[in-house]
Amino acid sequence: LLFLKIQIQLYFRQFQCYHVIQLYGICSRIRPPYVVMELMENGDLKNYLYRHRKSELTPNSPTLTESAMIQLALDVADGMYYLSDQKFVHRDLAARNCLVNGNHTCKVGDFGLTRDIYETDYYRRGGRSFLPIRWMAPES
């Protein structure tokens, strides 16, 4: 449920960055809920890099040039810079959470652990409303 709430929060924020995956909608009337995002034909970056590595086992597979790998890194950096500028911290940046589209552009995705960086000033106690940490008694 927390994942869905975060996804909805991101949906309403409508991030406008080419290197952050676009969220189109959420269907929460059914279980499990469905999240509709842009299609990333080449899957996650981890498997994409694995498929394009130099290997004696797969000598005919296409390999990435150094400039292509640098471009992937720049794509991720741009997406992360944008999220930072929007006051969001991803909290789980990894190759498995970045996706590659059909044009070989990499985008930051998987916002299951994304949160507003100012959210840490508050604590949610037992599913109730947020409590401000700065003003709580130590025994709380």
N, C-alpha and C positions, 0 to 999 in steps of 0.2 A: 504494500500500500504506500509506503514511503517513496518507493521508486516512481509510482504513478503520480504522486503529488509533485515530485520534483519535475517529472516530465511535463505536467500541466503548467507548472510555474515557468518552465522554459518555453512552452508553447505560447503563453501569453506575453512573454518578454519579446518573442519573435527576433531572435538573433539574426542579424543581417551581415553575415560574413561568409564569403565564398568557401573558406576553409573550415567551417563548422557545419556539421550535417543539419539539413533542414528538417524540421518536424512539421508534418502536415496535419496531423490530427490524432485523436485518442478515442478509442471506443472502450468505455469502462462499464457498460451495461451488462457485459458478459464476463465470465471468468474463464480463463485468465483474461485480463484486459489486453487489447491490441493497441500497439503504437504504430502509426503509419509515418514512415520517414522516406526520404529520397532514396532511390535505388543506387547502390554502390556495387557495380557489376563485378569488380575484382576482389570483393571481400575485404577482410581485415588485413592490415599492413603486415602483421606477423607472417601470415601464410603467403601473402604476396611476395615478401622478401624471400621466403623459403622456396617458393616456386621459381624465382628468378636468380637463384644463387648459382655460382659455378660449382659444378660437381662432376666427379668421374662417373657417377651413377646415371646422371642425366646430361650427357654432353650436348645434346641437341636442343635443350631447353633455352629459351631466350634469357640472356643475362642483362642486368641493369648497368648502364654506364655510370661512371662516377658523377657526372653532372646530373643524371636522372635521380641518383640517390640524394644528392645535395638538394635538388628541387623538392623531393619528398620531405626532407627535413625542414626546408623553408616553408612548405605548406603547413606543416604541423606547428611550426613556430608562429606563423601568422595567425592561425586559429587560436593558439594559446594566448598570444598577445591580445587578441580581440576579447577573449573571455576575461582576461585580467583587466582590461580597460572597462569592461562591463561589471567589474567587482565580483567576478565569479572565480572560484578555484575548482579545478576539475577533480582533484584528489585521487585519481587513478589513471594518470596518463601512462599508457603502455601501448606497444605496437598492436596488441589485440583489441584496443579500444579506438584505434584510428582506422578509417575505412578508405578504400581506393576505388574511384569510379572508373568508367570506361575510357576516360581520357587520361588515365594514370595520374589524376589529381588526388592528393591525400587530404582527408578531412577529419577533424577531431569529432569523435562521437562517444557513445555510451555515457550518458549523463546520469547513470544510476547513483553515482556518488557525488554529483555536483551539488554545491551548496553556495548560498550567498556568504561572502567572507565576513559579513557582519553578524551572521547568525550565531557565532560563537559567543557573543555577548549575552546570550540567553540559554536557558536550559529547559527542555521539555520534560516535565515530571509526570510519569505514569499516564502518558497520552493526553494530559491536560494542557492548558495554555502554557506559553513560554514564560519562564521566570527569569528576571534579570540577575545574572550571576554576581555582578558587582555589589548588589544590595542584599544578598542572601546571607543568613547567619551561617557560620562555619559548620554547625551541626546539621544543617539542612542537607 
